[in-house]
Amino acid sequence: SQMIYPAIIMYPTINEFDFIGEVSELTTVQELIDLVMQRPEEWFRDEKHKNFSAKSLLAFMETESGGLIKAGKKLTFHDILKKETPSVPLFDSALKIFLVPKAESESWISKWDKNVALERRL
């Protein structure tokens, strides 16, 4: 048997998100990216989505301490969640994944504030 989680997919660089009702713990990060990038051509023609593709996105997850980890694309969510350190929690019993275009990832990470992330949980 396997655990099934809902997932909140955040696209923080464009202030958009997706919600997926069921994601298996045996799903890899790449499989989830492939799923959410199955979109109509028009979506990719929008200027703000120009850096979005299954190959160009990096995945990050928030840690228990408010930091970030880069979620390796070959890892399953089971592998990520079972690690003792860094501990990646569920949020409202859901996975929370940030997808950021590689070209924008350094800028986005530099703006991440652990304290703000922790305050958002209260």
Order of alpha helices (4+ residues) and beta strands (2+ residues): beta-beta-alpha-alpha-beta-beta-alpha-beta-alpha-alpha
